[in-house]
Amino acid sequence: MLHSASTPYRTRVTSMVDQEARSLLLGREMVHHTLGRMPVQDFLDKFLPECPGHPDEAMLSCNNAFDAIPKPERNKDFRETSMYGKITEAFNAGSKRCPSISFFTGDGGGYAIKHSELPRRPSTKRAGFTISNPGLFQMFWQGKVLDFASDKGNDFLFEHITDPGQKNQAIADFGQMTFDAVQMLNTQFRDFTFSVSMTPHTARLLRWDRSGVIVSRAINYRRNPRQLCLFLWRFGNATDAQRGIDVDVHKATGEQEALFKRLIKEHVILQENLAEDSEVVSDRLGRHYEAGKVFLVEVFDEGPDTMTEELSEPGKMAEDASDVFSTSSTPKCPATETARPDIPQEATRGHQFLVSRPVTLPRSLVSRSIKGYWAVDVQSSKVMFLKDCWRSAAPGVVKEGNTLALLGEKGVTTGIPTVVCHGDVRSVNGIVSSTATSRYIDNRWCQKYMAHAPNNCHISPRVHYRLVTGEAGYTLEESIAGTKELIKGCQSVFDILCTVERKAGIIHYDVSSSSIILVASGQSTSFGAREALLVDWELSAPEGRDDIRKWRRTVWNTLFHRCLLAGIHCCRQALHSVALCHFRQCWAVRMNYHITTTCPRCRIAGLCSIALWTLASTVELFA
């Protein structure tokens, strides 16, 4: 259900202030992640198949369905805003064109919301009523004068537009659609979403996921309105899973929300050594909890059977969405251990966790798309960390949970997080939730290159994956008690890297200030002397692997790698002595930085960046 899909906003989300610059950047970025000119009927049959209970023959008549939408006239100025209201009216069509869905006009286009999610107030029916929360959106549409794509020749995206100014505008419009899709995926528990791009004569259907976007051929809705009407009809009758909703997430009960709030508050006090009545506690609690927005997330533990598995293929994945009609959309009752009949028995070791506000959010559509939560285990009532991401399904890439389990087998017992459970997210009928875009790269209709950039398509398969670890703390850039904790934490991480390389032969490849967390256990550690853990092991790999892609090697990672392979163990004491001197210099720089910078987070981020740069430079001396 949609109310189960809406997730609270993160309190601090970085974004570009200049909307036009952001849209241009996103538009140019998405050129390399777009597959196009999918036949419209194939698009509908694959992604929105006909509902058995609501056949296509029962939909509202398509005759003159969109004729009221204005179109440019010769020698007259045409404003795209004149289309918005008429498009909304045509899509609504007395609530019968798209059953159970209402459309509203917004900036640059509009959006769709379930009838059950609308505020029950008379004001919702007045002209100009809008809802600005993308956590409620089911899909969105954009209305523009120019089509960003072409169905002729090899020039698929933008190249059919010859005027430089108009081309930049088309790129920015496509970037704005990308931003809208990112907003929907970030603010909801959602795997993918749909949108419609409208021009005065044509429409295109789009499906967005974490691998990219699939664009249909143009629909001339004035000559042939049936295909666009069919999309709206099938979308209105589709199940939540077919619309992209994560069906493993449900709204928490009032008792569960109260439990979550209490335990998270206690954990905040423990991690930062705060007084219970301190005003800071409320602010810190607000980073992890929002009233009325606590959800129950299921994680199906794959257990030790797949500990050393290296994936050569994503597993069983859906080729289309036609088999989800047989599953009821009724939310399942909360339980500690779940055994869904539609999932293979070997993958039903279910755990349930309470989450609310994420501490990390992805900034781009196409990425690992990591969302991190402080979570509460329903069974043990302990605070843990839940990592929700879209892992790479490329051959040779091992699941992060398997990597951590392997490190434990090799004797690495300190400095790494403790795995509680992990596994791929399963949709209905036991199907692994994966990106669909990557499965259509080799289709004959696929136009995956542009004339100016041949073979420059970056679309890779991804699988929805969840990992739960036993430690929940603050990253190095979020919370540093002082010089002692900074130096001790960074030294501990370097010791961890050396130990892991020596015992397991694995290189981390993703060391940064955000991959180092500080945790107070309440027993042997406290604020100011917390234990440092190195997290984010999904990009790690055994040393000597020649097939490791270049994107997994950052400048600092390469320096660490060279250092470890050079046998640095014998001179670690000398290394640490030099590193200590550098860290003291960094702290002095930080104090000087304090004079000119008023933002505490900027000061800490700058400090961490300098510290890591210094440590990497020190390592280079011994490489």
C-alpha positions as CSV (number, residue, x, y, z in Angstrom):
1,M,0.0,0.0,0.0
2,L,1.2,3.5,-0.7
3,H,1.2,4.7,2.8
4,S,3.6,1.9,3.5
5,A,5.9,3.1,0.8
6,S,6.3,6.7,1.9
7,T,9.6,7.2,3.8
8,P,10.5,10.3,5.7
9,Y,13.0,12.8,4.3
10,R,16.5,13.0,5.5
11,T,17.0,16.2,7.5
12,R,20.1,17.3,5.6
13,V,20.2,16.4,1.9
14,T,22.9,18.1,-0.1
15,S,21.9,19.4,-3.6
16,M,22.8,22.0,-6.0
17,V,21.2,25.4,-5.4
18,D,21.1,26.3,-9.0
19,Q,18.2,24.2,-10.4
20,E,19.1,24.8,-14.0
21,A,22.7,23.7,-13.5
22,R,21.5,20.6,-11.6
23,S,19.1,19.7,-14.4
24,L,21.8,20.1,-17.1
25,L,24.2,17.9,-15.1
26,L,21.6,15.2,-14.5
27,G,20.5,15.3,-18.2
28,R,24.0,14.8,-19.5
29,E,24.7,12.1,-17.0
30,M,21.6,10.1,-17.9
31,V,22.5,10.1,-21.6
32,H,24.8,7.1,-20.8
33,H,22.1,5.3,-18.9
34,T,19.1,5.5,-21.3
35,L,17.7,2.8,-23.6
36,G,15.3,3.9,-26.1
37,R,12.7,3.5,-28.7
38,M,11.0,0.5,-27.1
39,P,7.8,-0.4,-29.0
40,V,4.9,0.9,-27.1
41,Q,2.9,-2.3,-27.0
42,D,6.0,-4.2,-25.8
43,F,6.4,-1.6,-23.1
44,L,2.9,-2.1,-21.9
45,D,2.9,-5.9,-22.1
46,K,6.2,-6.3,-20.3
47,F,5.8,-3.7,-17.5
48,L,2.0,-3.2,-17.2
49,P,0.3,-6.4,-18.5
50,E,-3.5,-6.6,-18.8
51,C,-5.2,-7.2,-15.5
52,P,-7.4,-10.3,-15.6
53,G,-10.1,-8.7,-13.5
54,H,-10.2,-5.5,-15.5
55,P,-9.7,-6.3,-19.2
56,D,-8.7,-3.7,-21.7
57,E,-12.2,-3.8,-23.3
58,A,-13.7,-2.3,-20.2
59,M,-11.7,0.9,-20.3
60,L,-13.3,4.3,-21.1
61,S,-13.7,5.2,-24.7
62,C,-10.5,6.6,-26.3
63,N,-12.3,8.7,-28.9
64,N,-11.1,12.3,-28.8
65,A,-9.6,11.6,-25.4
66,F,-6.8,14.2,-25.7
67,D,-8.1,16.6,-28.4
68,A,-8.6,19.4,-25.8
69,I,-4.9,19.6,-25.2
70,P,-3.8,22.9,-27.0
71,K,-1.2,22.8,-29.8
72,P,0.9,25.6,-31.4
73,E,-0.7,27.7,-34.0
74,R,1.2,29.4,-36.9
75,N,2.4,33.0,-36.1
76,K,1.3,32.7,-32.5
77,D,3.4,32.3,-29.3
78,F,2.8,29.0,-27.6
79,R,3.4,28.5,-23.9
80,E,3.8,25.0,-22.6
81,T,2.0,25.9,-19.3
82,S,-1.2,26.1,-21.4
83,M,-1.0,22.3,-21.7
84,Y,-0.9,21.5,-18.0
85,G,-4.5,21.9,-17.0
86,K,-5.9,20.2,-20.1
87,I,-3.5,17.2,-19.7
88,T,-4.6,16.8,-16.1
89,E,-8.3,17.0,-17.1
90,A,-7.8,14.4,-19.9
91,F,-5.9,12.0,-17.6
92,N,-8.6,12.3,-14.9
93,A,-11.6,12.0,-17.2
94,G,-14.1,11.6,-14.4
95,S,-11.9,9.2,-12.4
96,K,-12.5,6.5,-15.0
97,R,-9.5,7.0,-17.3
98,C,-7.1,5.8,-14.7
99,P,-9.0,4.0,-11.9
100,S,-8.2,4.7,-8.3
101,I,-5.7,7.5,-9.3
102,S,-6.1,11.2,-9.3
103,F,-3.8,13.6,-11.3
104,F,-2.8,17.1,-10.2
105,T,-0.9,19.9,-12.0
106,G,2.6,20.9,-10.7
107,D,5.7,22.8,-11.8
108,G,6.6,21.7,-15.3
109,G,4.0,19.0,-15.4
110,G,2.0,17.0,-12.9
111,Y,1.8,13.8,-10.8
112,A,-0.6,11.0,-9.8
113,I,-1.8,10.1,-6.3
114,K,-3.9,7.3,-5.1
115,H,-7.4,8.2,-4.1
116,S,-6.9,6.5,-0.7
117,E,-3.9,8.8,0.0
118,L,-5.6,12.1,-0.7
119,P,-6.3,14.4,2.3
120,R,-10.0,14.1,3.0
121,R,-10.7,17.8,2.9
122,P,-13.0,19.8,0.5
123,S,-10.0,21.9,-0.5
124,T,-8.6,18.9,-2.4
125,K,-11.2,19.5,-5.2
126,R,-10.6,23.2,-5.7
127,A,-8.8,24.4,-8.8
128,G,-5.0,24.7,-8.4
129,F,-4.8,22.3,-5.4
130,T,-1.3,20.8,-5.2
131,I,0.6,18.3,-3.0
132,S,4.3,18.9,-2.9
133,N,5.3,15.6,-1.1
134,P,6.9,13.2,-3.6
135,G,6.5,10.5,-1.0
136,L,2.8,10.3,-2.1
137,F,3.4,10.3,-5.8
138,Q,2.5,7.2,-7.9
139,M,3.9,8.5,-11.1
140,F,4.6,11.9,-12.8
141,W,4.3,13.5,-16.1
142,Q,6.1,16.4,-17.8
143,G,4.7,18.7,-20.5
144,K,7.2,20.4,-22.9
145,V,7.1,21.9,-26.4
146,L,10.0,19.9,-27.8
147,D,10.4,16.1,-27.6
148,F,13.8,15.2,-26.1
149,A,14.1,12.0,-28.2
150,S,13.7,11.1,-31.9
151,D,12.5,7.9,-33.5
152,K,14.4,8.4,-36.7
153,G,18.0,7.5,-37.6
154,N,20.8,7.0,-35.0
155,D,20.2,10.2,-33.2
156,F,18.1,9.1,-30.3
157,L,18.6,11.7,-27.6
158,F,18.8,15.5,-28.3
159,E,20.8,15.3,-31.6
160,H,17.7,15.9,-33.7
161,I,17.5,19.4,-32.2
162,T,19.8,21.7,-34.1
163,D,19.4,25.0,-32.1
164,P,22.0,25.0,-29.3
165,G,19.7,26.9,-26.9
166,Q,16.8,24.5,-27.5
167,K,19.1,21.5,-27.2
168,N,20.3,22.7,-23.8
169,Q,16.7,23.2,-22.7
170,A,15.8,19.7,-23.8
171,I,18.7,18.3,-21.9
172,A,17.7,20.3,-18.8
173,D,14.1,19.1,-19.1
174,F,15.3,15.5,-19.3
175,G,17.5,16.2,-16.3
176,Q,14.5,17.6,-14.4
177,M,12.6,14.4,-15.1
178,T,15.6,12.5,-13.7
179,F,15.5,14.6,-10.6
180,D,11.8,13.9,-10.1
181,A,12.4,10.2,-10.5
182,V,15.3,10.4,-7.9
183,Q,13.0,12.2,-5.5
184,M,10.3,9.5,-5.8
185,L,12.8,6.7,-5.3
186,N,14.5,8.4,-2.4
187,T,11.4,9.4,-0.5
188,Q,9.5,6.1,-0.9
189,F,10.3,2.4,-0.4
190,R,10.2,1.9,-4.2
191,D,12.1,-0.2,-6.7
192,F,11.1,1.7,-9.9
193,T,8.7,4.3,-11.2
194,F,6.9,5.4,-14.3
195,S,6.5,8.7,-16.0
196,V,5.0,10.2,-19.2
197,S,6.7,12.9,-21.3
198,M,4.0,15.0,-23.2
199,T,4.4,17.4,-26.1
200,P,1.6,19.1,-28.1
201,H,1.4,16.1,-30.4
202,T,3.2,13.1,-28.9
203,A,3.8,11.3,-25.7
204,R,6.5,8.9,-24.5
205,L,6.4,6.3,-21.7
206,L,9.4,6.0,-19.4
207,R,10.3,3.5,-16.7
208,W,13.1,4.5,-14.2
209,D,15.1,2.1,-12.0
210,R,18.6,2.1,-10.5
211,S,20.2,0.9,-13.7
212,G,18.8,3.6,-15.9
213,V,15.7,4.5,-17.8
214,I,13.8,2.8,-20.7
215,V,12.0,5.2,-23.1
216,S,9.2,4.1,-25.5
217,R,8.6,5.2,-29.0
218,A,6.5,8.3,-29.5
219,I,2.7,8.0,-29.3
220,N,0.8,10.3,-31.5
221,Y,-2.1,10.6,-29.1
222,R,-4.2,12.8,-31.5
223,R,-4.2,10.2,-34.2
224,N,-4.0,7.1,-32.1
225,P,-5.0,7.9,-28.5
226,R,-5.6,4.2,-27.6
227,Q,-2.0,3.4,-26.5
228,L,-1.8,6.3,-24.0
229,C,-5.3,5.5,-22.7
230,L,-4.2,1.8,-22.4
231,F,-1.2,2.9,-20.3
232,L,-3.4,4.9,-17.9
233,W,-6.0,2.2,-17.7
234,R,-3.5,-0.6,-16.9
235,F,-1.6,1.7,-14.5
236,G,-4.8,2.4,-12.6
237,N,-5.6,-1.3,-12.3
238,A,-2.0,-2.5,-11.5
239,T,-0.9,-3.9,-8.2
240,D,1.4,-2.0,-5.9
241,A,4.3,-4.3,-6.9
242,Q,3.7,-3.5,-10.6
243,R,3.8,0.2,-9.8
244,G,7.2,-0.3,-8.2
245,I,6.3,-0.4,-4.5
246,D,8.5,-2.5,-2.2
247,V,6.0,-5.0,-0.8
248,D,8.3,-6.1,2.0
249,V,7.8,-2.8,3.8
250,H,4.7,-2.1,6.0
251,K,3.5,0.6,8.4
252,A,4.5,0.0,12.0
253,T,1.9,-0.2,14.8
254,G,1.6,2.5,17.5
255,E,3.3,0.2,20.0
256,Q,6.2,-0.5,17.6
257,E,6.7,3.2,16.9
258,A,6.8,3.9,20.7
259,L,9.4,1.1,21.1
260,F,11.5,2.4,18.2
261,K,11.5,6.0,19.6
262,R,12.5,4.9,23.1
263,L,15.3,2.7,22.0
264,I,16.7,5.1,19.4
265,K,16.7,7.9,22.0
266,E,18.6,5.7,24.5
267,H,21.1,4.8,21.8
268,V,21.7,8.5,20.9
269,I,22.3,9.3,24.5
270,L,24.8,6.4,24.7
271,Q,26.7,7.2,21.5
272,E,27.1,10.9,22.4
273,N,27.2,10.7,26.2
274,L,24.3,13.2,26.5
275,A,22.1,14.0,29.5
276,E,18.6,12.6,29.1
277,D,17.0,16.0,29.5
278,S,19.5,17.7,27.2
279,E,18.0,19.8,24.3
280,V,20.5,18.2,22.0
281,V,18.9,14.8,22.4
282,S,15.7,15.9,20.6
283,D,17.7,17.2,17.7
284,R,19.8,14.1,17.4
285,L,16.7,11.9,17.7
286,G,15.1,13.8,14.8
287,R,17.9,12.6,12.6
288,H,16.6,9.0,12.9
289,Y,12.9,9.3,13.8
290,E,9.9,11.1,12.4
291,A,6.6,10.9,14.1
292,G,4.1,8.7,12.2
293,K,6.8,7.5,9.8
294,V,8.1,4.3,11.3
295,F,8.1,1.2,9.1
296,L,8.5,-2.5,9.4
297,V,11.2,-3.9,6.9
298,E,11.7,-7.6,6.2
299,V,15.1,-9.0,5.6
300,F,15.3,-12.6,4.4
301,D,18.5,-14.0,5.7
302,E,20.4,-16.1,3.2
303,G,22.5,-17.6,6.0
304,P,25.9,-19.2,5.8
305,D,25.1,-21.3,2.7
306,T,26.2,-18.5,0.4
307,M,29.1,-17.2,2.5
308,T,31.7,-17.5,-0.2
309,E,29.4,-17.2,-3.2
310,E,30.6,-15.2,-6.2
311,L,27.7,-14.2,-8.3
312,S,27.8,-15.0,-11.9
313,E,24.2,-14.0,-12.5
314,P,21.6,-12.2,-10.4
315,G,19.5,-15.3,-9.8
316,K,15.9,-15.8,-10.7
317,M,14.5,-12.5,-12.0
318,A,11.3,-11.5,-13.5
319,E,11.2,-11.0,-17.3
320,D,7.9,-9.2,-16.9
321,A,5.3,-8.3,-14.3
322,S,2.5,-10.6,-15.5
323,D,2.7,-13.0,-12.5
324,V,2.1,-10.6,-9.7
325,F,-1.7,-10.4,-10.1
326,S,-2.1,-13.7,-8.2
327,T,-0.7,-12.2,-5.0
328,S,-2.9,-10.2,-2.7
329,S,-1.9,-6.7,-1.9
330,T,-3.2,-7.0,1.7
331,P,-0.4,-6.1,4.1
332,K,1.0,-9.0,6.1
333,C,0.7,-9.1,9.9
334,P,3.9,-8.2,11.8
335,A,5.8,-11.3,12.9
336,T,9.3,-12.0,14.1
337,E,10.0,-14.9,11.9
338,T,8.2,-15.0,8.5
339,A,7.6,-17.9,6.1
340,R,5.9,-16.7,3.0
341,P,4.5,-19.5,0.8
342,D,5.4,-17.6,-2.3
343,I,9.1,-17.7,-1.5
344,P,11.4,-20.8,-1.6
345,Q,11.8,-22.4,1.8
346,E,15.6,-22.0,1.8
347,A,15.2,-18.2,1.7
348,T,12.4,-17.8,4.4
349,R,14.6,-17.1,7.4
350,G,12.9,-13.8,7.9
351,H,13.9,-11.0,10.3
352,Q,11.9,-7.8,10.8
353,F,13.3,-4.4,11.7
354,L,11.8,-1.0,12.5
355,V,13.2,2.0,10.6
356,S,12.2,5.6,10.1
357,R,14.5,8.4,8.8
358,P,17.5,7.5,6.7
359,V,21.0,8.8,7.7
360,T,22.3,8.4,4.1
361,L,20.5,8.9,0.7
362,P,21.8,8.5,-2.9
363,R,22.2,11.6,-4.9
364,S,21.9,10.1,-8.4
365,L,19.5,7.8,-10.0
366,V,22.0,5.2,-11.2
367,S,24.3,4.0,-8.4
368,R,24.4,1.6,-5.5
369,S,21.7,3.9,-4.1
370,I,22.6,3.3,-0.5
371,K,20.0,4.1,2.2
372,G,21.2,3.7,5.7
373,Y,19.0,3.5,8.8
374,W,19.4,3.1,12.5
375,A,17.1,0.1,13.0
376,V,15.5,-1.8,15.9
377,D,15.3,-5.6,15.8
378,V,11.7,-6.6,16.6
379,Q,12.8,-9.8,18.2
380,S,15.8,-8.6,20.4
381,S,14.8,-4.9,20.8
382,K,18.4,-4.0,20.0
383,V,19.5,-1.0,17.9
384,M,21.3,-2.1,14.7
385,F,22.2,-0.6,11.3
386,L,20.2,-1.6,8.2
387,K,21.8,-0.9,4.8
388,D,19.4,-0.9,1.9
389,C,21.2,-0.8,-1.5
390,W,21.3,-2.0,-5.1
391,R,24.4,-4.1,-5.3
392,S,26.2,-4.9,-8.6
393,A,25.2,-8.2,-10.2
394,A,28.4,-8.3,-12.3
395,P,30.4,-11.5,-12.3
396,G,32.9,-11.8,-9.6
397,V,31.3,-9.2,-7.3
398,V,30.6,-10.8,-3.8
399,K,27.8,-9.7,-1.6
400,E,29.0,-7.5,1.3
401,G,27.6,-9.8,3.9
402,N,29.5,-12.8,2.5
403,T,32.7,-10.7,2.5
404,L,32.3,-9.8,6.2
405,A,31.5,-13.4,7.0
406,L,34.6,-14.5,5.2
407,L,36.7,-12.0,7.1
408,G,35.4,-13.5,10.3
409,E,36.3,-17.0,9.1
410,K,39.8,-15.8,8.4
411,G,40.3,-14.5,12.0
412,V,39.5,-10.8,11.5
413,T,37.5,-10.2,14.7
414,T,37.9,-6.5,15.4
415,G,37.4,-3.4,13.5
416,I,34.7,-4.7,11.1
417,P,30.9,-4.7,11.6
418,T,29.1,-7.8,12.9
419,V,26.7,-9.4,10.4
420,V,23.2,-10.0,11.8
421,C,21.5,-11.0,8.6
422,H,21.7,-10.2,4.9
423,G,20.0,-11.2,1.6
424,D,18.5,-10.1,-1.7
425,V,15.1,-8.6,-1.5
426,R,12.4,-10.8,-2.8
427,S,9.3,-9.6,-4.5
428,V,6.1,-11.6,-5.0
429,N,6.4,-15.3,-6.0
430,G,10.0,-15.5,-4.7
431,I,11.4,-13.4,-7.5
432,V,14.6,-11.5,-6.8
433,S,14.0,-7.8,-7.1
434,S,16.4,-6.5,-9.8
435,T,16.7,-3.8,-12.3
436,A,14.9,-4.4,-15.6
437,T,16.7,-1.8,-17.7
438,S,19.9,-3.9,-18.0
439,R,17.9,-6.9,-19.4
440,Y,17.0,-5.0,-22.6
441,I,20.4,-3.8,-23.7
442,D,20.7,-6.4,-26.5
443,N,17.1,-6.1,-27.8
444,R,17.0,-5.2,-31.5
445,W,14.9,-2.1,-30.8
446,C,17.5,-0.8,-28.4
447,Q,19.3,2.4,-29.3
448,K,22.0,2.5,-26.7
449,Y,24.3,4.9,-28.4
450,M,24.3,8.3,-30.0
451,A,26.1,9.4,-33.2
452,H,28.5,11.6,-31.2
453,A,29.2,9.0,-28.5
454,P,29.4,5.5,-29.9
455,N,29.6,2.6,-27.4
456,N,29.4,5.0,-24.5
457,C,26.5,3.3,-22.6
458,H,27.0,2.5,-19.0
459,I,24.1,0.2,-17.9
460,S,24.8,-2.6,-15.5
461,P,22.5,-5.1,-13.7
462,R,21.7,-4.4,-10.1
463,V,19.9,-6.4,-7.4
464,H,18.1,-5.0,-4.4
465,Y,20.0,-6.1,-1.3
466,R,19.7,-5.5,2.5
467,L,22.5,-6.0,5.1
468,V,22.0,-5.6,8.8
469,T,25.0,-5.2,11.1
470,G,25.0,-5.1,14.9
471,E,26.7,-1.7,15.3
472,A,25.1,1.7,14.8
473,G,27.2,4.7,15.3
474,Y,28.3,8.0,13.7
475,T,30.7,8.4,10.8
476,L,34.0,10.1,11.3
477,E,32.8,13.2,9.5
478,E,29.6,13.4,11.7
479,S,31.0,13.2,15.2
480,I,34.6,13.6,16.5
481,A,35.1,14.1,20.2
482,G,38.6,15.5,19.9
483,T,42.2,15.0,18.7
484,K,42.6,11.8,20.6
485,E,39.6,10.1,19.1
486,L,40.5,11.3,15.6
487,I,44.0,9.9,15.7
488,K,43.0,6.7,17.4
489,G,40.2,6.1,15.0
490,C,42.3,6.6,11.9
491,Q,45.1,4.5,13.3
492,S,42.7,1.8,14.1
493,V,41.4,1.8,10.5
494,F,44.9,1.5,9.1
495,D,45.5,-1.4,11.5
496,I,42.3,-3.0,10.2
497,L,43.4,-2.7,6.6
498,C,46.8,-4.3,7.3
499,T,45.1,-7.1,9.3
500,V,42.6,-7.9,6.6
501,E,45.2,-7.9,3.9
502,R,47.5,-10.2,5.9
503,K,44.9,-12.7,7.1
504,A,42.4,-12.7,4.2
505,G,44.2,-11.1,1.3
506,I,41.4,-8.6,0.7
507,I,41.6,-4.9,-0.3
508,H,38.9,-2.5,0.8
509,Y,39.0,-0.1,-2.2
510,D,36.5,2.4,-0.7
511,V,38.2,4.0,2.3
512,S,36.8,7.5,3.1
513,S,35.6,9.5,6.1
514,S,32.1,8.2,5.5
515,S,33.2,4.5,5.7
516,I,34.7,4.9,9.2
517,I,32.2,4.8,12.0
518,L,32.7,5.4,15.7
519,V,30.7,3.3,18.1
520,A,30.3,3.4,21.9
521,S,29.4,0.0,23.4
522,G,28.6,1.3,26.8
523,Q,31.0,-1.1,28.5
524,S,34.6,-0.6,27.5
525,T,34.1,2.5,25.3
526,S,32.4,5.8,25.7
527,F,32.2,9.2,23.9
528,G,35.7,10.4,23.3
529,A,37.1,6.9,23.3
530,R,34.8,5.1,20.9
531,E,35.8,2.1,18.8
532,A,36.4,2.7,15.1
533,L,34.9,0.3,12.6
534,L,35.6,0.1,8.8
535,V,32.3,-0.4,6.9
536,D,31.2,-0.4,3.2
537,W,33.0,-3.5,2.1
538,E,30.9,-4.1,-1.1
539,L,33.7,-2.9,-3.4
540,S,36.4,-5.0,-1.7
541,A,38.1,-7.7,-3.7
542,P,41.1,-10.1,-3.3
543,E,44.5,-8.7,-4.0
544,G,46.0,-9.5,-7.4
545,R,42.7,-9.6,-9.2
546,D,43.3,-8.3,-12.7
547,D,39.6,-8.0,-13.5
548,I,38.9,-5.3,-10.9
549,R,37.4,-2.4,-12.8
550,K,39.1,1.0,-12.6
551,W,36.1,2.7,-11.0
552,R,36.9,0.6,-7.9
553,R,40.3,2.3,-7.5
554,T,40.3,5.8,-6.1
555,V,43.6,7.7,-5.7
556,W,43.8,6.9,-2.0
557,N,42.8,3.3,-2.3
558,T,45.5,2.7,-4.8
559,L,48.1,4.2,-2.4
560,F,46.8,1.9,0.4
561,H,47.0,-1.1,-2.0
562,R,50.5,-0.3,-3.0
563,C,51.5,0.1,0.6
564,L,50.0,-3.3,1.7
565,L,51.5,-5.2,-1.2
566,A,54.9,-3.8,-0.5
567,G,55.0,-5.5,2.9
568,I,54.4,-2.6,5.1
569,H,53.9,-4.7,8.2
570,C,57.5,-4.5,9.3
571,C,57.5,-0.7,9.4
572,R,54.1,0.1,10.8
573,Q,55.5,1.7,14.0
574,A,57.5,4.1,12.0
575,L,54.5,4.8,9.7
576,H,52.3,5.6,12.7
577,S,54.9,7.9,14.2
578,V,55.0,9.9,10.9
579,A,51.2,9.8,10.7
580,L,50.8,11.1,14.2
581,C,52.8,14.2,13.2
582,H,50.7,14.7,10.2
583,F,47.5,14.4,12.2
584,R,48.7,17.0,14.7
585,Q,49.3,19.3,11.8
586,C,45.8,18.5,10.5
587,W,44.3,19.4,13.8
588,A,46.1,22.7,13.8
589,V,44.7,23.3,10.3
590,R,41.3,22.5,11.7
591,M,41.6,25.1,14.4
592,N,42.6,27.7,11.9
593,Y,39.8,26.6,9.6
594,H,37.4,27.2,12.5
595,I,38.1,30.9,12.3
596,T,36.9,31.3,8.7
597,T,34.1,28.7,8.6
598,T,30.9,28.9,10.6
599,C,29.4,25.5,9.6
600,P,30.5,22.7,12.0
601,R,29.8,20.0,9.4
602,C,32.0,21.8,6.8
603,R,34.8,22.0,9.4
604,I,34.6,18.3,10.2
605,A,34.3,17.3,6.6
606,G,37.3,19.4,5.7
607,L,39.3,18.0,8.6
608,C,38.5,14.4,7.6
609,S,39.5,15.0,4.0
610,I,42.8,16.5,5.0
611,A,43.4,13.7,7.5
612,L,42.8,11.0,4.9
613,W,44.9,12.8,2.4
614,T,47.7,13.1,4.9
615,L,47.5,9.4,5.8
616,A,47.5,8.4,2.2
617,S,50.5,10.6,1.5
618,T,52.3,9.0,4.4
619,V,51.6,5.5,3.0
620,E,53.0,6.6,-0.3
621,L,56.3,7.2,1.4
622,F,56.6,3.6,2.2
623,A,55.1,2.2,-1.0
